[in-house]
């Protein structure tokens, strides 16, 4: 699941930094719906 989001971000040319909310959410072990919302918001920017 986590790698899937990183793959999506990579396809869109988005490389999360250490301070990225997405990366923090992943390392914090948030639930998948939170990751979905963060990834979606990130892709919309």
N, C-alpha and C positions, 0 to 999 in steps of 0.2 A: 504493500500500500504506500509506504513512504517513498520507496524507489519510484513508484508510478508517478507521484507528484513531481519528483525531481526530473523524471524523464519528460513530463509535460513542460515543465519550466525550461528545460534544456532545448526542447523543440521550438519554443517561442523565443529563444535567445536570452532567457532570463536566468542569471546565475545568482542565487541567494548568497548574501554575505553572512558573516558570523552574527551580525546584528539583525538579520532579516526576521520578521515576524513568523514567516513560514518555517524557517529553520528552528527558531525558538519553540514553536508549537510542536514540531516533530521531536526535538530533543526533550521536550517537556512531557511527551507522551499523551498529548491531548487526544480526545476521541476523533474518529474519522470525519464526523460532520463538521467539527471545528476546522479541521484541515481542509475540507471541501470548500468551506466559505472563505477561508484565507487564500487558498489557491485561486478560487474564482475571482476574488477581489484583486489579487495580484495580477492576474491575466487581463483584467479590465483596465488597469492603469496604463 
